[in-house]
């Protein structure tokens, strides 16, 4: 019996098995990526005009969602100001894009307050509010961080996620615009979203 040939044959079989396992782990697994995380949930809230609004408003067109509040000292006014500017730059190209500003502070942000606030930036942003428990449920379903923080004067402010969420025509998250994102990058993301 030729032991050398047997040893070489075994080492060859082991090498083939290792190569197969490496391929399966690193390459074949790439084509079986898990489904994207489903964000959002059905909701019935109130828009800035006092009318009911549901998750149906987020489908049939590209959308941008921003969660914030009207008493926000910096992040929210900056983001909405920038969004108004991006909408102006997009012009007709962005006519199908809908922008929603969803409050994380429904105790203070009534429909009237939301309308007065958003109209200071552009008529293209729709404010959304509602019962605190319903808003909280929606905020959590989008995995948005929002927390009430007491202030020294006995009032409070809100810590919250500062990114704009970009949704495709099916209401699925496609990308985000980070706070203080480069304007060129933000516009590129919006154009890619609009193009579908």
Secondary structure, 3 states (H helix, E strand, C coil): CCHHHHHHHHHHHHHHHHHHHHHHHHCHHHHHCCCCCCCCCCCEEEECCCCEEEHHHHCCCCEEEEEECCCCCCHHHHHHHHHHHHHHHHHHHHCCCEEEEEECCCCCCCHHHHHHHHHCCCCCEEEEECCHHHHHHHHHHCCCCEEEEECCCCCEEEEECCCEEEECCCCCEEEEECCCCCHHHHHHHHHHHHHC
